[in-house]
Amino acid sequence: MTFHRVAWLALAGLVACSPALNWRTARSDAHALKMLLPCKPDKATRDVSMAGAMVALDMQGCDAAGATFAVSHVRLVDATQASAALAGWQTATLATLHAASPPLQPFEIPGGQMGVRWVVQGQRTDGRPVSAQAVWFARIQPDGIDLFNAVVLADKTDTAVADTFFTGLKFE
């Protein structure tokens, strides 16, 4: 292993273990996804229109080290609507960020389906630039399908921190 690779791995480890990022496990009563968040999350639920129906959007998130970390979830009764709902959710997020459609990368989570990941540069509501790293995935249940979005919003892309956040998503 080269010195540069060792130095990069050490730096990534320091960033992921930074005192400003106090990683802890969080859970929700709305789903079986366990989350690793770098701060104590706030929780909220609101009704949104998705796949032609009003559904409860369950959210948990927090701000740490200049970044926002959030996990959102909805449950659809009609699993055939999952692909369209995930695509629509991504399109709405890109529109909010004033960002172009990025290349999609596969995102795998054991027990999940339809996972994708992307990174975009966009704008906050006040016009300042923002980097967004996000994953979307689904989990099929006997009585419907759970859809998830996890996102890191920051002034600049920090892949090591986002990787820690995304790999900390696990189904119980």
trRosetta pair geometry for C-beta under 8 A, 3 or more apart (Angstrom, degrees):
i j d omega theta_ij theta_ji phi_ij phi_ji
1 5 5.1 -115 -176 83 90 128
1 6 5.6 106 126 -56 116 92
2 5 4.7 95 58 6 81 101
2 6 7.0 -147 96 -3 43 87
3 6 5.7 -58 -148 39 33 110
3 7 6.1 32 154 -20 68 108
4 7 5.7 -53 -144 38 30 112
4 8 6.2 32 155 -21 64 106
5 8 5.7 -52 -146 36 30 112
5 9 6.4 29 155 -17 64 106
6 9 5.9 -56 -148 38 30 109
6 10 6.3 30 153 -18 64 107
7 10 5.7 -56 -148 38 30 111
7 11 6.3 31 154 -19 65 107
8 11 5.7 -55 -147 38 30 111
8 12 6.3 31 154 -20 65 106
9 12 5.7 -51 -145 36 31 112
9 13 6.4 33 154 -20 63 105
10 13 5.7 -55 -151 35 31 113
10 14 6.5 31 152 -18 64 104
11 14 5.7 -54 -149 35 33 111
11 15 6.4 33 153 -19 66 104
11 160 7.8 -143 114 -49 78 167
12 15 5.7 -53 -148 35 32 111
12 16 6.3 27 156 -15 66 109
12 160 3.9 -158 -144 -121 89 138
13 16 5.9 -57 -144 40 30 108
13 17 6.1 4 162 2 66 115
14 17 6.1 -72 -141 52 27 94
14 18 6.6 63 152 -68 63 77
15 18 5.7 -14 -158 -34 33 115
15 21 7.9 47 159 14 55 145
15 158 6.8 -152 173 -175 141 121
15 160 4.9 83 79 95 133 136
15 161 6.0 -95 144 -57 110 89
16 21 6.9 -97 -172 93 32 148
16 23 7.8 8 169 -41 78 138
16 160 5.7 -110 -52 152 96 101
16 161 6.3 -179 -95 -97 65 54
16 163 7.9 -60 -92 75 125 93
16 164 4.4 151 -136 -65 112 146
17 21 7.3 -151 -160 75 9 107
17 23 8.0 -66 -112 2 52 119
18 21 4.7 70 65 20 90 99
18 65 6.4 73 98 -92 140 144
19 22 7.2 12 -173 -66 46 84
20 38 7.7 26 122 161 63 125
20 64 5.9 150 152 173 81 90
20 65 3.9 109 125 -78 127 95
21 38 3.8 -53 -153 -151 80 128
21 39 7.6 -87 -137 -43 48 81
21 64 5.6 115 -102 135 62 133
21 65 5.5 -28 -57 -18 89 136
21 161 6.8 -144 -95 -132 157 109
21 164 7.9 72 158 94 146 152
22 38 6.2 104 48 -180 44 61
22 39 6.2 79 53 -92 92 54
22 64 7.4 -141 24 -135 74 148
23 36 5.5 8 -168 177 107 99
23 37 7.1 161 -142 86 58 28
23 38 5.3 -33 -82 -103 62 59
23 164 7.0 -95 -95 157 140 124
23 168 7.2 -143 -161 -99 121 157
24 36 7.3 165 80 -151 23 59
24 37 6.2 -29 63 66 74 76
24 38 7.9 119 15 -127 72 14
24 39 7.8 51 25 -131 108 1
24 40 7.2 5 53 -83 144 58
25 34 5.9 -16 -162 -178 107 104
25 35 7.1 136 -158 76 54 46
25 36 6.0 -34 -95 -96 59 63
25 37 8.0 113 -129 20 13 76
25 168 7.8 -149 -102 -179 70 112
26 34 7.6 150 74 -165 43 57
26 35 4.7 -27 63 69 93 101
26 36 7.7 162 17 -94 80 15
26 37 5.1 11 -3 9 128 121
26 41 5.1 43 -121 9 163 131
26 60 5.9 -178 136 155 143 151
27 33 8.0 167 -136 87 61 49
27 34 5.8 -28 -91 -112 85 68
27 35 7.3 172 -79 22 34 82
27 172 7.7 17 -122 -30 119 140
28 31 5.4 26 79 41 119 77
28 33 6.9 16 29 59 111 83
28 35 7.9 49 -20 -1 97 118
28 43 7.5 152 -115 -128 93 124
28 58 5.9 106 -172 149 146 136
28 60 6.2 -139 -75 -30 111 132
28 73 6.9 173 79 24 165 147
30 45 7.5 152 -65 -97 146 123
30 56 7.4 -135 -134 110 136 122
30 58 4.0 -160 46 -67 167 170
30 73 5.9 153 109 89 124 133
30 75 7.6 -146 173 -25 97 116
31 58 7.0 176 -7 68 106 146
31 73 5.0 -115 -13 -174 147 161
31 75 7.5 -179 -82 -64 102 105
31 139 7.9 121 -165 50 117 136
31 146 5.3 117 -125 -148 124 148
31 148 7.6 168 141 -80 169 109
32 139 7.6 -117 57 116 103 163
32 146 8.0 179 30 8 82 170
32 171 5.4 46 115 -158 102 82
32 172 4.9 -123 -177 46 92 89
33 71 7.1 -153 111 171 136 143
33 73 7.0 -175 24 -84 134 137
33 139 7.7 -174 -64 -10 101 147
33 146 7.8 -168 -30 137 112 143
33 148 6.3 96 -58 -99 164 148
33 169 6.2 -15 -172 -164 110 88
33 170 7.3 143 -158 76 62 31
33 171 5.9 -45 -100 -94 58 62
33 172 7.7 -165 -97 -3 10 82
34 168 7.9 -101 118 159 83 73
34 169 7.4 153 80 -155 57 37
34 170 4.8 -20 59 69 104 85
34 171 7.2 154 11 -115 83 10
34 172 5.4 96 -34 -52 110 94
35 41 7.7 40 93 -40 136 152
35 60 6.6 164 47 84 159 134
35 71 5.2 -120 -105 -15 148 159
35 150 7.6 173 -127 -110 114 127
35 168 6.4 63 -175 121 44 101
35 169 5.9 -1 -111 -104 66 69
36 164 7.0 -103 110 153 131 78
36 165 6.5 -157 85 -132 90 42
36 167 7.8 -17 37 86 138 60
36 168 2.4 -79 28 178 125 147
36 169 7.3 -109 17 -49 84 44
37 40 7.8 111 103 -106 125 10
37 41 5.2 33 101 -54 174 107
37 60 7.2 -105 -61 133 151 110
37 61 7.7 -171 -132 -134 135 34
37 62 5.8 96 169 27 127 120
37 69 5.6 160 -141 109 87 136
37 71 7.8 -108 -75 -7 111 114
37 165 7.4 43 -108 -130 46 93
37 168 7.8 -166 -38 110 38 145
38 62 7.2 -150 69 86 67 119
38 64 4.4 -136 107 66 112 154
38 65 7.0 -43 133 10 149 112
38 69 6.1 120 25 -4 96 155
38 161 7.6 -18 -50 -163 150 105
38 164 8.0 67 -66 107 108 125
38 165 7.3 -60 -25 -85 101 99
39 62 3.9 -150 83 133 108 143
39 63 6.8 -37 56 69 158 33
39 64 4.1 175 -34 -56 126 123
39 69 7.4 143 32 40 96 122
40 62 6.2 137 77 -100 37 150
41 60 4.2 34 160 177 148 96
41 61 5.7 96 -145 34 99 9
41 62 4.7 -114 -102 -35 53 106
42 60 7.2 170 80 -150 41 55
42 61 6.3 -27 55 68 83 62
42 62 6.3 135 4 -84 77 71
43 58 7.8 -16 -166 -172 94 81
43 59 7.0 157 -154 88 49 59
43 60 5.2 -16 -100 -100 76 80
44 58 8.0 166 90 -155 45 42
44 59 5.0 -10 62 61 86 105
45 56 5.4 -1 -174 -174 112 105
45 57 6.7 160 -154 79 57 50
45 58 5.2 -15 -103 -103 93 62
45 59 7.1 175 -83 18 41 74
46 56 7.5 155 81 -151 21 60
46 57 5.5 -18 64 56 72 101
46 59 7.8 -2 14 3 91 116
47 54 5.1 13 -179 -179 113 107
47 55 7.1 157 -149 78 67 25
47 56 6.0 -44 -94 -95 64 54
47 57 7.3 146 -119 9 13 84
48 54 7.2 160 80 -149 24 62
48 55 6.3 -30 64 63 74 76
48 57 4.7 33 5 -25 121 127
48 74 7.2 -85 58 -93 114 136
49 52 7.8 5 -177 -120 91 9
49 53 7.3 171 -147 87 61 24
49 54 5.9 -41 -92 -93 62 61
49 55 7.8 111 -127 17 18 77
50 53 6.8 -32 70 63 59 69
50 55 5.2 -52 44 27 109 123
50 57 7.9 111 -18 -69 135 104
50 74 5.9 40 54 150 159 168
50 76 7.2 -105 111 -82 110 108
50 85 5.3 64 169 -143 105 108
50 88 7.0 161 -143 91 80 132
50 89 7.1 18 -129 -70 123 97
51 55 7.6 37 42 -21 99 133
51 76 5.6 27 48 -122 157 133
51 78 6.9 -166 150 66 136 109
51 81 3.8 79 -151 165 135 140
51 84 6.4 114 -107 91 89 105
51 85 4.3 -34 -55 -80 111 112
51 88 7.6 177 -61 36 63 146
52 81 7.4 -119 26 -125 101 144
53 76 7.5 130 52 -132 129 83
53 77 7.8 -5 54 23 173 103
55 74 4.7 71 125 -163 135 115
55 75 6.6 -169 -162 61 120 55
55 76 6.6 -51 -95 -85 152 64
56 74 6.9 165 80 -128 47 74
56 75 7.5 8 56 31 89 91
57 72 5.9 -8 -176 -169 99 109
57 73 7.3 150 -159 73 53 42
57 74 5.3 -32 -99 -76 66 98
58 72 7.0 150 80 -158 50 54
58 73 4.6 -21 62 62 100 98
58 74 7.4 165 16 -78 76 44
59 70 6.2 -10 -167 -170 102 108
59 71 7.1 160 -151 84 54 49
59 72 4.8 -15 -100 -102 84 80
59 73 7.7 -179 -75 20 42 69
60 70 7.0 166 88 -150 43 61
60 71 5.3 -4 58 55 90 94
61 68 6.3 27 171 178 124 89
61 69 5.8 -178 -149 94 79 53
61 70 3.2 -15 -94 -102 133 80
61 71 6.8 172 -71 18 79 56
62 68 7.6 -174 98 -148 29 59
62 69 5.9 -7 58 57 71 95
62 70 8.0 161 14 -77 41 64
63 66 8.0 -2 -179 -129 93 5
63 67 7.0 176 -150 88 63 36
63 68 5.2 -31 -97 -96 80 68
63 69 7.6 168 -92 17 29 73
64 67 6.4 -23 70 59 59 81
64 69 6.9 -13 28 2 99 117
65 161 7.5 -139 85 -125 142 153
66 154 6.0 74 120 -144 87 96
66 155 6.2 -42 160 4 121 107
67 152 5.6 0 175 -172 127 92
67 153 6.4 158 -162 78 72 46
67 154 3.8 -30 -104 -82 96 107
67 158 7.2 -97 -65 34 148 126
67 161 6.9 134 26 126 166 148
68 151 7.7 7 105 108 93 93
68 152 7.2 159 80 -154 53 43
68 153 4.4 -2 52 53 104 101
68 154 7.4 -171 21 -64 62 61
69 150 7.9 -3 -173 -173 77 89
69 151 7.6 175 -147 89 39 51
69 152 5.6 -7 -101 -104 71 76
69 165 5.7 -143 -137 -128 123 141
70 150 7.1 180 94 -148 49 51
70 151 5.4 -7 59 56 92 90
70 153 7.8 11 10 1 109 104
71 148 6.7 -17 -170 -165 91 103
71 149 7.3 165 -154 87 46 50
71 150 4.7 -11 -103 -101 79 85
71 169 7.4 156 -112 -105 133 113
72 148 7.0 152 82 -155 53 52
72 149 4.7 -3 55 57 101 97
72 150 7.8 -175 21 -76 64 40
72 151 7.9 9 3 5 103 105
73 146 6.2 -13 -164 -172 105 100
73 147 6.9 153 -153 81 53 52
73 148 5.2 -13 -99 -101 79 74
73 149 7.9 -162 -68 25 41 66
74 85 7.6 -122 82 166 132 135
74 146 7.5 164 86 -154 38 55
74 147 5.1 -9 60 57 85 102
75 141 7.9 -21 -142 29 108 139
75 144 5.4 70 175 114 94 140
75 145 7.2 162 -154 82 60 38
75 146 5.3 -29 -100 -99 77 68
75 147 7.6 178 -88 17 27 75
76 79 6.8 142 97 -85 106 37
76 81 5.4 -130 175 73 151 115
76 82 6.4 -170 54 -80 142 69
76 85 6.1 -157 -55 -26 150 168
76 144 5.6 -178 92 -174 45 107
76 145 5.2 -12 60 60 94 89
76 147 6.6 41 -7 -13 106 114
77 143 7.3 -47 -134 156 73 72
77 144 4.6 -70 -116 -101 34 116
78 81 4.7 66 98 -3 103 112
78 144 7.4 -7 -1 -130 22 83
79 82 5.6 -8 -170 -28 57 116
79 140 6.0 47 -134 -127 137 95
79 144 6.3 173 -59 -162 83 39
79 145 4.2 113 -113 -33 81 122
81 84 5.6 -70 -164 53 60 108
81 85 5.2 62 141 -30 89 112
81 145 8.0 -175 63 47 77 130
82 85 5.8 -62 -142 38 25 110
82 86 6.2 22 162 -16 65 107
82 114 6.6 172 140 0 118 165
82 138 5.1 46 -167 -116 130 159
82 140 7.9 -59 -64 -84 161 85
82 145 4.9 -54 -82 115 122 160
82 147 6.4 177 -142 -77 82 110
83 86 6.0 -56 -147 37 27 108
83 87 6.3 25 156 -16 63 109
83 114 6.6 -145 -95 -129 73 144
84 87 5.7 -56 -146 40 30 111
84 88 6.1 31 155 -19 65 109
85 88 5.7 -55 -145 39 29 112
85 89 6.2 34 154 -23 64 106
85 147 5.9 -110 113 -68 123 165
86 89 5.6 -52 -146 34 31 115
86 90 6.5 31 154 -18 63 104
86 114 6.1 178 -4 141 171 134
86 116 7.9 122 158 24 128 116
86 136 5.2 132 -159 154 106 135
86 138 6.6 -88 -62 -50 133 110
86 147 5.9 -154 -77 -144 86 124
87 90 5.8 -54 -151 36 31 111
87 91 6.4 32 152 -19 65 107
88 91 5.6 -53 -145 36 33 113
88 92 6.3 33 155 -19 66 105
89 92 5.9 -54 -148 36 29 111
89 93 6.4 30 152 -19 62 107
89 136 6.6 145 90 -122 124 138
89 147 7.1 165 -20 151 158 136
89 149 6.2 -144 151 -58 133 136
90 93 5.7 -56 -149 36 31 112
90 94 6.4 31 154 -18 66 105
90 116 7.7 -10 -86 82 146 133
90 118 7.8 79 -149 23 120 138
90 134 7.9 161 -121 108 84 138
90 136 6.1 -83 -67 -27 104 155
91 94 5.8 -54 -148 37 30 111
91 95 6.4 32 153 -20 64 106
92 95 5.7 -53 -148 35 32 113
92 96 6.5 34 153 -20 64 104
93 96 5.7 -53 -150 34 32 112
93 97 6.4 19 155 -7 65 111
93 132 7.6 -177 160 157 111 156
93 134 6.8 85 149 -98 157 176
93 149 7.3 -176 -65 -160 147 151
93 151 7.6 -162 -152 -86 140 147
94 97 5.8 -65 -146 47 30 104
94 99 5.0 -106 -153 72 75 89
94 100 7.3 -35 -170 136 122 6
94 101 6.2 1 -134 -83 165 59
94 120 6.8 154 -118 -67 85 176
94 122 7.6 -162 -151 -90 53 139
95 98 7.4 26 -175 -75 33 40
97 120 6.3 99 119 103 149 131
97 122 3.1 13 162 156 98 171
97 123 6.6 136 179 43 53 51
97 130 6.7 -113 -144 75 98 117
97 132 5.7 -73 -114 -9 154 148
98 122 5.2 136 64 -165 66 94
98 123 4.4 -10 53 35 128 107
99 102 7.4 -16 149 -37 118 98
99 120 4.0 75 176 160 150 136
99 121 6.6 158 -121 79 112 38
99 122 3.5 -70 -55 -83 108 107
99 123 7.8 178 -54 9 77 66
99 132 7.0 -121 -25 34 163 125
100 120 7.2 -176 58 -141 57 117
102 118 4.2 138 78 -170 127 122
102 119 6.3 -172 -170 65 165 45
102 120 4.8 -134 -41 -76 129 91
103 118 7.0 167 80 -122 43 100
104 116 4.5 -32 -165 -160 113 124
104 117 7.3 122 -165 58 63 40
104 118 5.7 -57 -107 -67 54 108
105 116 6.8 128 66 -164 43 66
105 117 4.7 -38 71 68 99 91
105 118 6.6 154 16 -81 84 53
106 115 6.4 68 -177 94 64 90
106 116 6.7 -61 -118 -108 32 54
106 117 7.3 10 99 17 19 93
107 115 3.6 -114 83 155 81 108
107 116 5.5 39 12 124 103 2
107 117 4.0 113 -63 -35 116 98
107 135 4.6 159 -156 -141 170 112
107 136 7.6 126 46 50 140 46
107 137 6.2 -112 97 -62 113 114
107 166 7.2 -93 -149 -175 121 131
108 112 7.4 158 -168 69 43 104
108 115 5.7 167 -82 63 28 148
109 112 3.8 33 74 22 101 135
109 115 5.8 146 7 -85 89 149
109 137 5.5 98 25 136 125 175
109 169 5.8 -47 -122 104 137 107
109 170 7.3 -160 -166 -104 102 42
109 171 7.2 109 146 -17 108 97
110 170 7.3 11 53 -140 101 79
110 171 6.8 -128 95 32 77 104
111 139 6.1 14 140 -124 88 113
111 171 4.0 -86 81 37 151 148
112 115 5.6 70 119 -56 121 115
112 137 4.2 23 172 159 135 132
112 138 6.5 134 -166 69 81 38
112 139 5.3 -63 -109 -76 66 84
112 148 7.7 -67 -129 35 131 127
112 171 6.9 168 -48 -33 86 125
113 137 6.8 141 67 -172 34 85
113 138 5.0 -40 70 73 86 93
113 139 6.9 140 16 -96 84 34
113 140 6.2 21 12 -17 138 99
114 136 7.5 -49 123 119 94 90
114 137 6.0 151 80 -143 71 54
114 138 4.7 28 45 18 120 110
115 135 6.5 -4 -163 -174 93 104
115 136 7.0 172 -140 88 47 50
115 137 3.8 -1 -94 -97 82 109
115 138 7.9 -142 -60 18 61 62
116 135 6.9 172 88 -149 43 60
116 136 5.4 -1 54 54 88 93
116 137 7.5 171 18 -71 53 69
117 133 7.4 6 -174 -178 97 83
117 134 7.0 176 -148 93 58 45
117 135 4.6 -22 -97 -97 83 83
117 166 7.1 34 -111 -140 130 157
118 133 7.6 -165 99 -145 41 49
118 134 6.0 -8 59 59 77 86
119 131 7.1 -6 -171 -175 93 94
119 132 7.2 167 -152 89 47 53
119 133 4.9 -11 -104 -102 82 78
119 134 8.0 161 -86 18 38 65
119 157 6.1 42 -163 -119 129 133
119 159 7.9 -37 -88 -92 146 92
120 131 7.5 169 88 -154 44 51
120 132 5.1 -7 59 59 88 99
120 134 7.9 -13 14 13 99 108
121 129 6.5 -13 -175 -166 96 106
121 130 7.5 157 -159 82 52 43
121 131 5.8 -28 -104 -102 67 68
121 132 7.9 172 -91 20 20 75
122 129 7.4 147 87 -155 32 59
122 130 5.4 -26 73 66 80 91
122 131 7.9 142 25 -101 70 21
122 132 6.0 2 18 0 118 118
123 127 5.6 -22 -173 -144 122 33
123 128 6.8 142 -156 72 72 30
123 129 6.2 -54 -102 -103 61 40
123 130 6.4 113 -144 16 11 94
124 127 6.8 -34 68 34 74 20
124 128 4.7 1 32 59 117 85
124 129 7.6 23 -4 81 86 7
124 130 4.9 105 -52 -36 83 127
128 155 7.9 -48 150 -116 116 87
129 155 7.1 74 93 -154 87 65
130 153 5.5 -6 -179 -168 123 95
130 154 7.2 137 -159 71 75 23
130 155 6.9 -69 -117 -104 52 34
131 153 7.3 156 79 -154 51 46
131 154 5.4 -25 61 70 99 75
131 155 6.8 27 11 116 98 19
131 156 5.5 59 -6 -155 142 19
131 157 4.3 -134 179 -59 152 69
132 151 6.1 -19 -164 -164 96 110
132 152 7.2 156 -152 79 47 52
132 153 5.4 -10 -101 -101 79 75
133 151 7.0 154 81 -154 49 57
133 152 4.7 -1 55 53 98 101
133 157 6.6 103 -50 -135 113 89
133 159 7.4 152 -98 -107 156 57
133 162 4.2 -15 95 -129 155 153
133 166 7.9 -92 135 -43 114 127
134 149 6.4 -9 -170 -170 111 92
134 150 6.8 165 -151 86 61 49
134 151 4.3 -10 -102 -103 93 86
134 152 7.6 -161 -71 24 54 60
135 148 7.9 3 108 112 89 98
135 149 7.2 167 85 -150 50 47
135 150 5.1 2 53 53 96 94
135 151 7.8 -164 25 -72 57 52
135 166 5.4 107 -16 -129 143 118
135 169 7.6 -147 79 18 143 158
136 147 7.4 -6 -169 -175 93 91
136 148 6.8 165 -151 89 48 59
136 149 5.2 -12 -100 -99 79 76
137 147 7.8 174 94 -152 35 53
137 148 5.4 -12 62 59 75 104
138 145 5.5 -1 -172 175 116 113
138 146 6.6 151 -160 82 60 53
138 147 5.2 -24 -103 -101 83 65
138 148 7.2 177 -87 17 32 79
139 145 7.0 163 79 -161 42 66
139 146 4.6 -7 56 58 95 105
139 148 7.4 38 -5 -11 98 115
139 171 6.5 133 -110 -94 149 139
140 145 5.3 -30 -109 -109 56 91
141 144 5.5 5 65 63 107 60
141 145 6.4 178 22 -93 80 33
141 146 6.3 66 -19 -16 118 94
148 169 7.7 144 144 -165 151 140
150 165 6.8 -178 159 142 126 106
150 166 6.2 155 96 -104 137 73
150 169 6.0 -122 -37 -69 159 142
152 158 7.7 -97 142 58 143 88
152 161 6.8 149 -153 111 157 101
152 162 4.7 -132 26 -101 150 92
152 165 5.9 137 -63 47 121 161
154 157 7.2 144 71 -87 112 24
154 158 6.3 -16 72 9 163 104
157 162 7.7 -38 -165 -14 75 137
158 161 4.3 28 115 22 116 114
158 162 6.4 145 89 -15 66 89
159 162 5.6 -60 -143 43 34 110
159 163 5.9 40 157 -26 69 106
160 163 5.7 -51 -146 33 27 114
160 164 6.7 30 153 -19 60 102
161 164 5.7 -51 -154 32 34 112
161 165 6.5 32 150 -16 65 106
162 165 5.5 -56 -149 39 35 113
162 166 6.0 25 158 -13 70 110
163 166 6.0 -58 -137 43 28 104
163 167 5.9 18 166 -10 67 112
164 167 6.4 -60 -138 43 22 101
164 168 6.3 26 157 -25 59 113
165 168 5.9 -66 -156 31 25 114
165 169 7.7 34 149 -33 58 93
166 169 6.0 -38 -165 6 42 113
